[in-house]
């Protein structure tokens, strides 16, 4: 195994890059003032790669003050000026793509090929998209809707946005929160997960290098209980955007209520993968493995519940298990690795707990254990397939967030769609069929923010991402997310020559 603590040349030298601290406020790195430290740990080896001072409430206050100070100038920039800055930002990100990929893989444990081919290119593309979108923000056309008065709509930035990003896609989630907010003229304080701050800090530094003014993007790296809750409740923060579990999302909403701030919540998921009996069985099995194991299953849109119509059920279970057994676990920086570790040993143990409890009521077809040998020190867990669980069981209803797929049979189309909808979540889903009418019905009746047909997991900058039900509300990416970071103002002109006195007389009569 590698030794990332030594920051060898082919890995990301975290201690060297963040020697000045792991908070980014008003355009520079600084140290946190909470009096406590936290370690970034390589989950592939369990070794520490960076120890940094956590942000405290005073650091949050400084970051919010910097964002508030930067807001008038940034909000007052023309859309074209903001667009130019974001185009430069995309170019800087592209120039340093390899640094971002290595830092992301080091802190998350995801295979380097995933960071190189998915996370980093997706972030660059998203930056370019919002560079273009910045010039398209507009209200509605003017019109005379009430007699001699002309009305129109202005879309204006909200102010300081406080955003909290998760640890599973630190770079992309930072981008999804920062980019639409600043494209619309807001400034931002981002709190990444304390486990994975590296690429968020690099992202903020790249923005400065691109000429985005100091204070427009600030990063505070602290715990959710201290820095996160203080950021959500801060009276100078006008909007909170949070991605994470539904349980924590409810806490965020509770705190935000006190200051009546706008909320954007992208929460948990338990995506159904519905395979009808006319589907291509080989394509469906491959899609299930890819959809379930993406990012070691630590993806709120990952395929977690496969419902397979009974004629295909046994063959699907057998083929999917066989494909899972070919997946190669290994060092994230090795070229042949398909699957990296989970984010931490604690998360691995949590996933293992779900699987171990399921043995009492379901069949573990393959996997269900941590590997031995050279991978034993990392937070690895083998791809796992569980069959024959009941619909109301824990592994079907709860978000496991690991490389675990549960397969259940169904008989009629009505039953398959009903089972797909039978959890509190509604973030994503997929339907597999060669019948266009059958597939179209599934996309219409499955309650989720995204429904793929004959595929599972791809996303694009032009289309929105966000959920139904307990998966939250609000959209990331696309023009829909851009508009969420604006507030609407109605402007109304009186087109007559009526004086104030005449208006007074009209309303109150002669007095």
C-alpha positions in Angstrom: 0.0 0.0 0.0 1.0 3.6 -0.5 2.0 6.0 2.2 0.1 9.2 1.4 1.4 10.8 4.7 4.8 11.2 2.9 3.1 13.2 0.1 5.1 11.4 -2.6 5.4 13.3 -5.9 2.6 11.3 -7.6 0.1 12.3 -4.9 -1.3 15.5 -3.7 1.1 17.3 -1.1 -1.6 18.5 1.2 0.6 19.6 4.1 2.7 21.7 1.7 -0.3 23.3 0.0 -2.2 24.2 3.2 0.7 25.1 5.5 -0.9 28.5 6.2 -4.2 27.0 7.3 -7.4 25.4 6.1 -9.7 28.4 6.2 -10.1 30.7 3.1 -11.4 34.1 4.1 -11.2 37.3 2.0 -8.8 35.9 -0.5 -6.2 34.1 1.7 -5.6 31.0 3.7 -5.7 31.4 7.4 -5.8 29.1 10.5 -9.0 28.3 12.4 -9.5 29.6 15.9 -11.6 27.0 17.5 -8.7 25.7 19.5 -9.2 22.2 18.1 -7.7 20.3 15.2 -9.0 17.7 12.8 -7.2 15.3 10.5 -7.8 14.6 6.8 -7.3 10.8 6.6 -6.6 8.8 3.5 -9.4 6.1 3.7 -7.4 3.7 1.6 -4.7 3.4 4.2 -6.0 5.0 7.4 -3.0 7.4 7.4 -3.2 11.1 8.2 -2.4 13.4 5.3 -3.2 16.8 6.9 -4.0 18.0 10.3 -5.5 21.5 10.5 -7.1 23.9 12.9 -10.9 23.8 12.8 -13.0 26.9 12.2 -14.9 28.3 15.2 -17.8 30.7 15.3 -15.4 33.7 15.2 -14.0 32.4 11.8 -17.6 32.1 10.5 -18.3 35.6 11.6 -15.1 36.8 9.8 -16.1 34.9 6.6 -19.6 36.3 6.6 -18.3 39.8 7.2 -15.9 39.4 4.2 -18.7 38.1 2.0 -21.0 40.9 3.1 -18.3 43.5 2.4 -17.7 42.0 -1.1 -21.4 41.8 -2.0 -22.2 45.4 -3.2 -19.3 45.4 -5.7 -20.0 41.9 -7.0 -23.7 42.3 -7.2 -23.1 45.6 -9.0 -20.9 44.1 -11.6 -22.6 43.6 -15.0 -23.6 40.1 -16.0 -20.9 40.3 -18.7 -18.3 41.1 -16.1 -19.3 38.2 -13.9 -19.4 35.9 -17.0 -15.9 36.9 -18.0 -14.7 36.1 -14.4 -16.3 32.7 -14.5 -14.8 31.9 -17.9 -11.4 32.7 -16.5 -12.3 30.6 -13.5 -13.1 27.6 -15.8 -9.7 28.1 -17.5 -7.8 28.1 -14.2 -9.6 24.9 -13.1 -8.7 23.2 -16.4 -5.0 24.2 -16.0 -4.9 22.6 -12.6 -7.2 19.6 -13.3 -4.7 17.0 -12.2 -4.1 18.7 -8.8 -7.9 18.6 -8.2 -8.2 15.0 -9.3 -5.4 13.8 -7.0 -6.6 15.8 -4.0 -10.1 14.5 -4.5 -9.0 10.9 -4.7 -6.7 11.3 -1.8 -9.2 12.7 0.6 -12.2 10.6 -0.6 -10.6 7.3 -1.6 -12.3 7.3 -4.9 -10.4 5.9 -7.9 -8.3 8.5 -9.6 -9.8 7.6 -12.9 -13.2 8.6 -11.5 -11.9 11.9 -10.3 -10.1 12.5 -13.6 -13.0 11.5 -15.9 -16.1 12.5 -13.9 -15.6 14.9 -10.9 -13.1 17.3 -12.3 -14.4 17.6 -15.9 -17.9 17.9 -14.6 -16.9 20.8 -12.4 -15.1 22.6 -15.2 -18.1 22.1 -17.5 -20.5 23.4 -14.7 -18.3 26.5 -14.3 -18.4 27.1 -18.1 -22.2 26.6 -18.1 -22.7 29.2 -15.3 -20.4 31.6 -17.1 -22.8 31.6 -19.9 -25.9 31.6 -17.7 -24.7 34.8 -15.9 -25.6 36.7 -19.0 -29.1 35.3 -19.3 -30.6 36.3 -16.0 -33.7 38.3 -16.8 -37.1 39.2 -15.5 -40.3 39.1 -17.4 -41.3 41.5 -20.2 -42.9 44.7 -19.3 -46.6 45.1 -19.7 -49.7 47.2 -18.7 -51.6 44.8 -16.4 -53.5 47.5 -14.5 -54.9 50.5 -16.4 -52.2 53.1 -16.9 -49.5 51.3 -15.0 -46.5 49.4 -16.4 -45.1 46.5 -14.5 -42.0 44.4 -14.9 -40.0 41.9 -12.9 -36.5 42.3 -11.7 -34.4 39.3 -10.6 -31.8 40.4 -8.0 -29.2 38.6 -6.0 -30.1 37.7 -2.4 -27.0 38.6 -0.5 -24.6 36.3 1.5 -25.3 32.6 0.9 -24.2 30.1 3.5 -23.6 26.7 1.9 -22.8 23.3 3.5 -21.4 20.6 1.2 -21.0 16.8 1.9 -18.0 14.5 1.8 -19.0 12.2 -1.0 -18.4 14.6 -3.9 -16.6 17.5 -2.2 -15.5 19.3 -5.4 -18.7 18.9 -7.4 -20.9 19.8 -4.5 -18.9 22.9 -3.8 -19.2 23.9 -7.4 -23.0 23.2 -7.5 -23.4 25.5 -4.6 -20.9 28.3 -5.4 -21.4 28.7 -9.1 -25.1 29.6 -9.5 -24.9 31.7 -6.4 -22.0 33.9 -7.6 -23.2 33.9 -11.2 -26.3 35.6 -10.0 -24.3 38.2 -8.0 -24.3 36.7 -4.5 -21.3 36.1 -2.3 -20.8 32.9 -0.5 -19.5 31.2 2.7 -19.0 27.5 2.0 -18.5 25.0 4.8 -17.2 21.7 3.4 -17.3 18.5 5.4 -14.4 18.5 7.8 -13.3 15.1 6.4 -12.8 16.5 2.9 -11.8 20.1 2.8 -8.9 20.0 0.3 -10.7 20.5 -3.1 -13.0 23.2 -1.7 -10.0 25.2 -0.6 -8.3 24.7 -4.0 -11.5 25.8 -5.6 -11.6 29.0 -3.7 -7.9 29.7 -4.4 -8.5 29.1 -8.1 -11.3 31.7 -8.1 -8.9 34.2 -6.6 -6.3 33.3 -9.3 -9.0 33.9 -11.9 -9.6 37.4 -10.7 -12.8 36.9 -8.7 -12.7 39.6 -6.0 -11.6 38.7 -2.5 -14.6 37.8 -0.2 -16.8 36.6 -3.0 -16.0 33.0 -2.1 -15.0 32.1 1.4 -14.4 28.6 2.9 -14.7 27.8 6.6 -13.7 24.2 7.6 -15.2 23.3 10.9 -17.7 20.9 12.4 -21.4 20.9 11.6 -22.4 21.4 15.2 -20.2 24.5 15.7 -19.3 26.1 12.4 -22.3 24.7 10.4 -25.0 25.6 12.8 -23.6 29.1 13.4 -23.4 29.7 9.6 -27.1 28.6 9.2 -28.3 30.7 12.0 -26.2 33.8 11.2 -28.4 36.9 10.8 -26.3 38.3 7.9 -26.7 35.1 5.9 -29.7 35.5 3.6 -29.9 32.0 2.2 -28.7 28.5 3.2 -28.0 25.7 0.8 -27.4 22.3 2.3 -26.6 18.8 0.9 -26.6 15.9 3.2 -28.8 13.5 5.1 -32.5 14.1 5.6 -32.0 14.0 9.4 -29.4 16.8 9.3 -31.5 18.7 6.7 -34.4 18.8 9.2 -32.0 20.3 11.8 -30.8 22.9 9.2 -34.4 23.8 8.5 -35.2 24.2 12.2 -32.3 26.6 12.7 -33.0 28.6 9.5 -36.6 29.2 10.6 -35.5 31.6 13.3 -34.2 34.1 10.8 -36.8 33.2 8.1 -34.0 32.6 5.5 -34.5 30.9 2.2 -33.5 27.2 2.1 -32.2 24.9 -0.6 -32.1 21.3 0.6 -30.7 18.3 -1.4 -31.1 15.4 1.0 -31.0 11.6 1.1 -32.1 9.1 -1.6 -33.0 5.5 -2.0 -33.1 5.2 -5.8 -35.3 2.4 -7.3 -34.0 0.6 -10.4 -37.1 -0.9 -12.0 -36.6 -3.7 -14.6 -39.6 -4.7 -16.6 -39.7 -8.1 -18.2 -39.1 -6.8 -21.8 -35.8 -5.1 -20.8 -32.4 -6.1 -22.2 -31.3 -8.3 -19.3 -27.6 -7.9 -19.9 -27.8 -4.1 -20.2 -29.9 -4.0 -17.0 -27.4 -6.1 -15.0 -24.4 -4.0 -16.1 -26.4 -0.8 -15.4 -27.3 -2.1 -11.9 -23.7 -2.8 -11.0 -22.5 0.6 -12.3 -25.4 2.5 -10.8 -25.1 0.8 -7.4 -21.3 1.0 -7.1 -20.6 4.5 -8.3 -18.3 6.2 -5.8 -18.5 3.0 -3.7 -22.2 3.5 -3.4 -21.8 6.8 -1.5 -24.1 8.6 -3.9 -27.6 9.8 -3.0 -28.7 8.9 -6.6 -27.0 5.4 -6.6 -29.2 2.5 -7.5 -30.0 0.9 -4.2 -33.3 -1.0 -4.8 -33.6 -3.1 -7.9 -37.2 -4.3 -8.6 -37.1 -6.9 -11.3 -40.2 -8.4 -12.9 -40.5 -12.1 -11.9 -39.6 -13.7 -15.4 -36.2 -12.0 -15.2 -35.6 -12.1 -11.5 -33.5 -15.2 -10.9 -31.3 -14.6 -14.0 -30.8 -10.9 -13.0 -29.7 -11.9 -9.5 -27.3 -14.4 -10.8 -25.8 -12.2 -13.5 -25.5 -9.1 -11.3 -23.8 -11.1 -8.6 -21.3 -12.5 -11.1 -20.5 -9.0 -12.4 -20.1 -7.6 -8.9 -17.5 -10.4 -8.2 -15.4 -9.1 -11.1 -15.1 -5.6 -9.7 -11.5 -4.8 -8.6 -10.9 -3.2 -5.2 -7.6 -1.5 -4.7 -5.4 1.5 -4.3 -7.3 4.5 -5.7 -4.2 5.7 -7.5 -3.6 2.3 -9.2 -4.8 2.2 -12.9 -6.6 -1.1 -12.5 -8.8 -0.1 -9.5 -12.6 -0.1 -10.1 -13.7 0.5 -6.5 -12.0 2.4 -3.7 -12.7 2.4 0.0 -15.6 4.0 1.9 -14.9 7.4 3.3 -13.9 6.1 6.8 -13.8 3.0 8.9 -16.8 4.3 10.8 -18.8 4.4 7.5 -17.6 0.9 6.6 -18.8 -0.4 10.0 -22.1 1.3 9.5 -22.6 -0.4 6.1 -21.5 -3.7 7.5 -24.1 -3.4 10.3 -26.9 -3.1 7.7 -25.7 -6.2 5.9 -25.1 -8.2 9.0 -28.6 -7.5 10.3 -30.1 -8.4 6.9 -28.8 -11.9 7.1 -31.6 -12.7 9.6 -34.3 -11.9 7.0 -32.8 -11.9 3.5 -30.1 -13.7 1.4 -26.7 -12.1 0.9 -25.8 -13.4 -2.5 -22.3 -12.0 -2.8 -20.0 -9.7 -0.8 -21.1 -8.8 2.7 -17.6 -8.5 4.1 -14.4 -6.4 4.3 -11.5 -7.7 2.3 -8.4 -9.2 4.0 -4.8 -8.9 3.1 -3.2 -5.6 1.9 -6.6 -3.8 1.8 -7.5 -4.7 5.4 -6.1 -1.4 6.8 -8.3 0.7 4.6 -12.1 1.3 4.8 -12.9 -1.2 2.1 -16.1 -3.3 1.7 -16.8 -5.8 -1.0 -19.7 -5.1 -3.5 -22.7 -6.7 -1.9 -25.9 -8.0 -3.4 -28.9 -8.9 -1.1 -32.0 -10.7 -2.4 -35.4 -11.6 -1.1 -35.7 -8.9 1.5 -39.2 -7.7 2.5 -40.3 -4.2 1.2 -40.6 -2.9 4.8 -37.2 -4.1 5.8 -34.4 -1.9 6.9 -32.2 -2.5 3.9 -35.0 -1.5 1.6 -36.3 1.6 3.4 -33.1 3.1 4.9 -30.2 4.9 3.1 -27.1 2.6 3.5 -24.7 4.8 1.5 -22.3 2.0 0.6 -21.7 -0.6 -2.2 -24.9 -2.5 -1.5 -27.8 -3.4 -3.9 -31.0 -5.0 -2.7 -33.1 -6.9 -5.3 -36.8 -7.7 -5.0 -39.2 -9.3 -7.5 -42.6 -7.9 -8.7 -45.4 -9.3 -10.8 -47.4 -6.5 -12.5 -46.4 -3.1 -13.8 -48.7 -1.5 -11.2 -46.9 -3.3 -8.4 -43.4 -2.4 -9.7 -44.2 1.3 -9.8 -45.9 1.2 -6.4 -42.9 -0.5 -4.8 -40.6 2.1 -6.4 -42.6 4.9 -4.8 -42.8 3.1 -1.4 -40.0 4.9 0.6 -39.9 8.4 2.0 -37.3 9.4 -0.6 -37.7 10.7 -4.1 -34.4 11.9 -5.5 -33.7 9.7 -8.5 -34.9 6.4 -10.2 -34.5 4.5 -13.4 -36.8 2.3 -15.5 -35.6 -0.4 -17.9 -37.8 -1.4 -20.8 -37.8 -1.6 -24.6 -41.4 -0.6 -24.7 -41.6 3.2 -25.1 -45.1 3.4 -23.7 -44.2 1.3 -20.6 -41.1 3.4 -20.0 -43.0 6.7 -20.5 -45.6 5.5 -17.9 -42.8 4.8 -15.4 -41.2 8.3 -15.9 -44.6 9.8 -15.3 -45.7 7.9 -12.3 -42.4 7.3 -10.4 -42.1 10.2 -7.8 -38.5 11.4 -8.2 -36.7 14.4 -9.3 -34.9 12.5 -12.1 -36.0 9.3 -13.8 -33.5 7.7 -16.3 -34.6 5.2 -18.9 -32.3 2.3 -19.7 -29.5 4.0 -17.8 -28.7 5.1 -14.3 -26.5 7.9 -12.9 -25.4 10.3 -15.7 -26.0 14.1 -15.1 -25.4 17.1 -17.3 -25.0 20.8 -16.4 -28.0 21.9 -18.5 -30.5 19.8 -16.5 -31.6 20.1 -12.9 -30.8 17.8 -10.0 -33.0 17.7 -6.9 -35.6 15.7 -5.2 -39.2 15.1 -4.2 -40.6 14.2 -0.7 -37.9 13.7 2.0 -35.2 14.1 -0.6 -35.6 17.9 -0.2 -36.4 20.8 -2.4 -34.6 23.1 -4.7 -32.5 22.3 -7.8 -28.7 22.1 -8.4 -27.3 22.7 -11.9 -29.2 24.2 -14.8 -31.0 27.5 -15.2 -33.4 26.4 -12.5 -30.7 26.5 -9.8 -29.5 29.8 -11.1 -32.9 31.3 -10.5 -33.1 29.9 -7.0 -30.3 32.2 -6.0 -32.2 35.3 -6.9 -35.2 37.2 -5.5 -38.0 38.6 -7.5 -39.0 42.3 -7.3 -42.1 43.7 -8.9 -41.5 47.3 -10.3 -44.6 49.3 -11.2 -44.7 52.7 -13.0 -47.7 55.1 -13.1 -47.8 56.3 -16.7 -50.2 59.2 -16.1 -49.5 62.8 -15.0 -51.5 62.3 -11.8 -49.9 64.3 -9.0 -49.6 63.1 -5.4 -52.5 65.4 -4.5 -54.7 64.0 -7.3 -53.9 60.4 -6.1 -54.8 61.4 -2.6 -58.1 62.9 -3.7 -58.9 59.7 -5.8 -58.4 57.5 -2.7 -59.7 59.7 0.1 -61.9 62.4 -1.6 -61.6 66.1 -1.1 -60.3 67.0 2.4 
